[in-house]
């Protein structure tokens, strides 16, 4: 699971062309009155084979409920690195 909000057309939005894009903003990604906030999940799962789960292959991108537990969904630890001037 990554910090990006899920939007089905994320690669077509203006945010997709921004350098080092973090995905669409919360305002763009979450419809007014939405009861569930979806984040992006990327990558593989130890439960799936290449034949069975296309959504969990290493290059995949799909939505996941921010609060739904799953024993085969992990997270990525990242840190912004500021270049020395």
ABEGO torsion letter per residue (X at the ends): XBABBBBAAAAABAAAABBGBAEBBAAAABBBGBABBBBBBBEBBAABBAAABAAABAABBBBBBAABBBAABBBBBBBBBBBBX
